[in-house]
Every structure is written in C-alpha cells, then in structure tokens.
Amino acid sequence: MPFASPWFRTPAALLCALSVPSLAQGAAQDGELAERLYRSGERAYAAKSYKEALDTWGQLLQATPKSGFAPQALLRLARHQVEVERKPETALPYLDRLKAEYIKSPEAAEGLLLRGVLLARQARRPADLKDAMAEFNRVLDLFPDAPAVPEARFQLGRAWRDQGQWGRALQQFVEAFRIRPDAAVAPRAMLQAAEVLDLMGDLPGCLRMLQRLRIQAPQSPEAREAGWRIAVRVKHRLQKPPLRNGGPWPGGRAKWLKTPTLLALAPDGDLLLYQNDLDHAFRLHEGELVAAGPAATGVRALLASSTGALWLLSKTGLVREDAPTPLPLGTLGTITGAAQDRWGTLWVADAKTPALTLFGLDGTSRTVASPTANALAALPSGGVVIAADADRKLLFLDADGQPRTVVPYGRDLPAPFRYVVALASDGAGQVAALVDGGDFGEGVVILGPDGAVLRQATFKALGISGRITSLVLDREGGLILCDRRNDLLIRVD
C-alpha cells in the first residue's frame, strides 16, 4: 500500500469546520433572498398588482421554503383569497400547509384562527362547528400570549352560543375583552356577552353590559347597536307602557300605497314592503320609496337576508335580489311564511305540509318535523318562532328545530285568540304577533324571549279599522302595521 503523506491527510474535524462557514453562508443567502422576495411581493400588493405579488410569494415558497418568511407568505396568500378574491375555499390549502409545516412560527396563531373562522362559516348547523372550535382552542393552547387570542376567544364564544351553551359562551366573551380591553374585538365581545346574559334570563346584567360598552367604546358601531337594544328592552320589558296608535306612518301619509300586503325590516333598519297591485317590492329609505329586486306575482312571504338583500317567495320559487335566477321550492305551493336563520338557512312553512322545509345556501334542502305552521320569524338565538293554529301554540325552536319554549295561545292575556296572521321579531329578542279571532279579537301581542307577554292591545282599543296583513318591530320599540284596505302604514308605539 502506497505511503500517504501527512500533508495530504485532512483531519475530519477540519473538514467539518470548513463546511460550517459555507452552510451558514448559504443559509444567510437564502434568508436574504427570502426577505427580498417577500418585500417585493409587499410592494406589488400595495400597488394592487396582485398577480405579481402572488407569483412572487409563490416563488419564495418554492425557492426558500425553510426561511422565516415562508409562513408569512402563506398567510398573505390565504388572506388574499378571503379578502380580495372572496374564495375562502381556495385559502384553506395555504392554511393547511401553514398548520402542517410551520406550526412553531408566530404566524401559525393567525393561520389557525383564520382557518377556524372559515370552517365556522361553512357550518350549517351547530354540530358542524367542532373542527372550527378545535382550531380556536389550538390558538389558546399553543399561543397563549399571541395577539390572536382575544379574537379566538370571541369566535369560541360564538360557537358555544350557537350550540345553546350560554354559560360557556359568556365565559369566552368576557375573557375576550378582559385580557385585552383595547383589542379591536372587545366591543363585539361585550355586545355578545350582553345578548347571552339576556338569553340566560339576566336582564339587569344584560343592560349593565350594554351600558358599559357604550361608555368604554362610545365611537364603535357596537355602541350604537347597544343604544337601541337598551331602549327597546327598557320600553318593552321594564316600562311596558300601554300601546298607542301613532296614526299613518311615515309623516302622516295616507292612501299613498297600492295594496301593501307584506313587510320586513332590513338589517340596516330600512323598511321593505311588497305592493300587491304593483307586483313589486320596495325599500323605504329616509322617506323615499324605491323599487327593489325583480317583479314577482303572488308573493306570500317577504324577508331581508342576513346580507340585507330582499327575498320574495311564491309558489313559483324564491326570487332573490342578489341572485340572477329563482330557486325552485319543490312541491311547496301554499307558502305561509319564511325566515332566514343566522346560518343562512331559509326556513319555509307551507299550509299543506306538516313540517318545515329548510333550504341551504348550496341549494340542498331537508325537512324538520313540526306542526303545520301558518307564520314564522327568525330568532336572534339562532332558531325560529312558529305559530301553529291547529295546536293553538307558539313554538320557539332552536337551530335544530327542537322546541325550546311552547306558549299556548292566550297565555297571560285577558282573553284567548284563535289565529296568528303574521309574526315579526327584532334583534333584541322580542317577538310580535298579529292575532285574530276568539274573545280577544284582532290585535297585536308583544312577547319576550321566554314567551311571556310584555304588551298587548286590540285594534278596537287602538281605534284602528282596516285590514292589517303584516307587521314589523322597529329599532325604536314601535310596531309598523301594513293596512291593505286603506293603502297605508300605521305605527303603534
């Protein structure tokens, strides 16, 4: 064997030492490249050159997947799909990768939160919230000091609320604003905490929380919401003044409509009404009546969707202001009412169907066992209230269609009524019923979230003579009545 000179033998330790600078240099170069790519994408995105920005961040992920900028790029790509493209389903692959490959990164907290929010939006019933709740809990468990924690607690509280777990929901809402009173989510959490306290039967606690919200965040939209919610609760549940006839509304207008038959209130407070002689719906905004949505004949139900769009239902189908084509309603031909719940599901009652038919946003439908309903309205707790004339009962249903409260017709009234012509509700939990028949006769009844009668009056006592076919509860605690015979609206306060 030839002799090997020691001058030509390099120790292994020296080889390792020589390789360290080259590896460090390569990592530094990757880090510099990743930062340059990320900043370049930021510049393009700020200029709204979205394609350039997305391509640049995609190149970053391909060239330097182990850099600290990779999880930031994934989060930006996911947010773009949600906020700009409005395609949340295409955001999930980015968030899945962020969760799988970069769970130790600071961006993982926001990624898990966003993933949970998107999964919650896909839910169509309370049982579908489990995966979303798991993501919110991961934020709390893995990143207890992250800025995303208050929002995660808020979202977890909403999930518990939607499942009827009021105590657990309240705990999360309170923690959301307690740990970070200055967080952007704090006013929303306080508003929801107040609503849950009301659902738990703690009206004083609800009112105190709403007032606290107004003091701590006076310029927030939630503070304005709190203002009218306090006012209607105090009026209906504490003061309970006798109902009085305010006369034709608005501004004393008389004989100004063409056979109004249906009313609804939009989320922004605008009144929606359908005029039978014109085969058209209208929006009353700041005193001006403007045609809304397409023309439709034989309309039996009118409602405002959660986005504020006007929806009309007849035996020919669902006509939507925000959709180009009507949605067929199958065999439902004698519709008596409709409501959209907080999940986006459309509940439809039919006079000849001893069940409620539920239509999802994806076009699917299912039925929920129920007595034949002749009127219904959405509830802020997530379900609906229905009137079943055959059984002489009002049923407050949860989001799964199970009775939460059953109120026999005439309970807490001086005399019973026989029929419910229409139902309406407000965001603070009150329900108004337009009733007729029996010893009570024709009139209105306002009930609380527990079904207790708060205020009531007959039309005879109010001096109202007409054919009242529909009603809404406004944000001032008044009732707007639709008088088909006299072609006008009447306000009762």
Secondary structure, DSSP 8 states (H G I E B T S, - for coil): -----GGG---HHHHHHHHHHHHHHHHHHHHHHHHHHHHHHHHHHHTT-HHHHHHHHHHHHHH-TTSTTHHHHHHHHHHHHHHTS--HHHHHHHHHHHHHH-TTSTHHHHHHHHHHHHHHHH-SSGGGGHHHHHHHHHHHHH-TTSTTHHHHHHHHHHHHHHTT-HHHHHHHHHHHHHS-TTSTTHHHHHHHHHHHHHHTT-HHHHHHHHHHHHHHSTTSHHHHHHHHHHHHHIIIIII-----EEEEETTT--S-SS-EEEEEE-TTS-EEEEEGGGTEEEEEETTEEEEES---SS--EEEE-TTS-EEEEETTEEEETT-SS-B--TT--SEEEEEE-TTS-EEEEETT-SEEEEE-TTS-EEEEE----SEEEE-TTSSEEEEETTTTEEEEE-TTS-EEEEEETTTTSSS---EEEEEEE-TTS-EEEEEESTTT-SEEEEE-TTS-EEEEEEHHHHT--S-EEEEEE-TTS-EEEEETTTTEEEEE-
